[in-house]
């Protein structure tokens, strides 16, 4: 470990804790043992201060606010996701939210490690107090809006489970004995030309499991909406701050640079979500689908634009 920055050592320890948490949450989902959920929470609580210390020491090593490149930015978003996850698991007693949160966090930290650059000075374009304001707002809103996607996908899973079990209940199992004494068993939910015997049983068992572990569809839809209501204003604030920074740095508020364009597209997606929900009553399924588009737009803005599309913001890759 000689020569390894302290921030990277702490980073590795945090990742290890999150991997333990992910394993615990997977087992908790499968076995429904409360102790496993508590172990997952304990692992997250162990990783969170290590993660925070990694970010703090990185700032000291680099001598600037630790959001100046893709390694630091990915690590920062992951920290926001973990923080929100901890609040939900403690205040709202939502242990299972740790499962999608840890998957995303480990993925973000894995990408961060692949894009790692040693601590160093910022490129000249980033020497501004707007780095602290604008980039922190964008990282925070990205992490917050991710939870609207988590709850939206959980809503779709619970909705499918409810519909599956309703179909099974509406088509009760029947046994018909023919003249030759040969029995024919039809499982509910299969229908004419429907699920095969074992395939139908597996899907029905999966639906029953999802119904046991997930809250009601109304609750999931409401939580998804709440996180859009929190994250969207922060994203809006970040975009506005970016425009002001652009005027200071390049002499114009908006130039349709690729990063600006896709940040605006992401804003439009979530604006459509709120407008359609409030004006046209687009809730539940359609709202959940929009959050999936929004989450995809966030990831595209974060990685595809920064890494593969040349623009004024291309300095963020290094």
N, C-alpha and C positions, 0 to 999 in steps of 0.2 A: 504493500500500500504506500511505499515511499514515493513522495512526489505527488500523490493524489490529493487534490484540493479537499479540504474538509467538507465543503458543500456537496461534493460528489459522493463522499462516504455517507453522509447523512441522507442523501438522495437514495442511495442503495438500500439503506436500512429501512427507509420509509416504504420503498417498493416491496421489500420483503414482508413488512407488516401488512401491507394491503393485499399481498398474495395470500397470506394466511387468512385474512378477513374474507376474501373471495371464496376460498375453499370452505370456510365455515358457513357462509351464506348459501352456497350450493347445497351443502349437506342439510342445512336448516330447511331449505325448500323441499328437499327430498324426504327427510325424516320427521320434520315438524317437531323437533326437540328444542325447547326453549333455551336450554343450555348452549346449543350451537349458535343460536342467534346472539346470545350474550357474549360468547367467545368472539363472534364476528365484530360486535360492537367494541369489545375490549381491544381487539387488534387494530381497528380503525382509530380508536382513541390513543393507542400507542404510536401509530404511524403519523397522526396529525402533528404533534409537536416536533417530531423529527423532520417532517416535511417543511414546517414553518422555519425551523432552524436552518434547514438547507437553503431556503430562499434568503433568509437573513444573512447567513455567512457568504452566500454568493454575492449579495449586494456589497458586503464589506470587501470581498476579494476583488470585485470588478470596479468598485468605487463609483457606482451609479445605481439608480433605481433598477431592480432586476427584471426588466421587461424589454430589453433591448435587442433580443434575437429570438429565434424560434425555440431554442432550448428553454430559455427563461419564460417565454410566453406560454408554451405548452405546460410547463411546470406550474405557472401561475393559475391557469385555467383549472388544472387538476386540483390545486389547493382550494379554489372556490367550490368545486364540486364536492370535495371531501367535507368542507365546512358546512355546506347546506345539508349534506347527508347526515352529519353528526347531529345537527339541530333537529332534523326530522325524526331520527331514531330515538333521540332523548325526549324531546317535547311532545311529539305526536306518536311515539312508540311504534314507528314504522320500521321494523327490522328489515323487511324484505326490500326496501328501497336501497339498501346497501348492495344488493346484487347487481343491478344495472349500473349503479354509481361506481362500484369497484371495477367493473368491466371497462367502463369509460376511462376511469382514472389510470388504470394499469396500461391501457392502450395509449393514452396521452403521454404518460411517463416513458413508455417504451419508445414512442416517436421522439420524445424529447432527448432521450439518450442517443438515438441514432443521429440526431441533429446537433449533438453536443459540440460546443466550442469552448475553449479555455477562457477563464475570466480575462477581460481586456477592456480597453477603452471603447466608447461608443463611436460610431461613424459620425462625422460632423453634422449630418442632417438631424441627428437625434439629440443633439445638445440643446435641450429646451425643457422648461418646466412642464410643457404640454405633454411630454412623454409620461410623466406621472399621472396627469389627469386623464388624458385621452385613452392611453393604452390600458390603464387600470380599469376604466369604465368599460371598455370593450371586452377585456378578459372577464370581468365580473359578470357582465350581462350574458356572455357566452355560457359561463358555468350555470347561471340561474336558468336561462332558457332551456338548457339541456333537460331540466327536470320536467318541463312541460311536455317534452318528447317522451320521457320515461312514463309519465302518468298517462299520456295519450296512448302509448302502445299497451300499457296495462289495461286501459279501458277496452281496447279492441280485443285483447285476449279474454277478458271477463265477458264481454258481449258475445264472443263466439262460444264460450263455455255455456252461458245461459241458453243460447239458442240451440246448442247441441243437446243439452239435457231436456229442454222443452220438447224437441223433436222426438227424443227417446220416450218421454213420458206420453206423448200423443200417439205413439205407435207401440202398444204393449207387446211383449213377447208372446208368441202363440205357438202351440205345438199341434200339429195335425197328424193323426195316425191313419195311414192308408189301409186299404183292404188287405194288403199283404203284410201288415204289421210293421211297415217302415215309417219311422218318425221323421218329420221335417220340422226343424227349429228355425224360426226367423227372429233375429234380434231387432229390437226397436231401434229406429233411426236408420236402418239399412234401406228400407224401401225397395221398390222394384229396381233391380239393377244397381242397388246402392252399395254400401260398404260391405266388404267381405267379413266373415264371421269374426276373425281375430283382429282385423284392422278396425272394425267397428268397436270392438271391446276396448282396444287400446285408446282410441280417440275418446270414447266415453269416459274411461278412467282418467284420461288427461283432463277432460272437461270438469270432472268431479274434483280433481285436485286443484285446478285453477279456481274453482268456485269456493273451495275451502280457504285458500290462502289470500285471495285478493278481495279488497273491499268491494262494495257495490259499484255499479257502473256510474251512478250519480255522484258518488264520492270521488271516484277517479277523475271524472270529467271536471269536477269542481277544482280539484287540486291542479290539474293541468292548466285551467283558466287562471288560477291564482298566480302561477309562476310566469305566465305570459304578462299578467298585469304588473308584476314586479320587474321582470327582466326587460320588457319593451321600453319603458321610460329610460332605463339605464342605457340601453343600446342607443336610443334616440339622443340622449345627452352625449354619449361617446361620439356619435357621428357629427353632431354640431361642433363639439370640441375639435374634432379632426379637421372640419372645414375652417375653423378659426386658425388652427395651427398651419394649415395649408396656405392661408393668406399671409401669415407671418413668414413662412419658409419660402414660398414660391410666388407670392404676389397675387394669388387668386384663391377664392374660397372653394371653388369646385372646378375640376378639370376632366372629369370622367376617366381618371386613371383607373386601371382594372380593379385595384383594391377598393377605391371609392365606389365604383360601380356595383360591385358585388356586396359591399356593405349596405348600399342602398337597396339592392334587390332583397337582401335578407330583411331589411326594415319593412319593405313593401309586403313581404309574405306575412309577417306578424301583424302588420296593419290590416291586411285583408282578414286575418283571423279575427281580430277584434271588431272590425266593421261588420263582417258577416254575422258574427255572433250577436252583436248588440242590435243591428238593424234588421237582419233577416232570420234571426233565431237559429243560426247554424251552430248547433251544439253536438256533443257526443261524437258520432262517427265522422262526420265531415270535419269537425274541429280537430279531431285526433289526426286525421290524414294531413291537414294543413301543418300541424306541428312537426310531422315527419319531413315535410318539404322545408320547413324552417330550420330544423336541425341539420339537414343535408346542406342547406345554404350556408349555415355557420361553418361547418367543416370545410366546405369548398372555399369559402372566403379565407379561412385560416390557413389551409395547407395548399390547395391547388393554385390559388392566386399568388401566394407568397413564393412558392417553390418553382412553379412551372410557367407562369405568365410574367413576362418582363413588364416592368412599370416603375414609377417613381418610388414605390414601396418595396422594391426588390432587395434593398439593403437588409431587410428583416431576416433574410436567410442566413446571414453570417454575423 
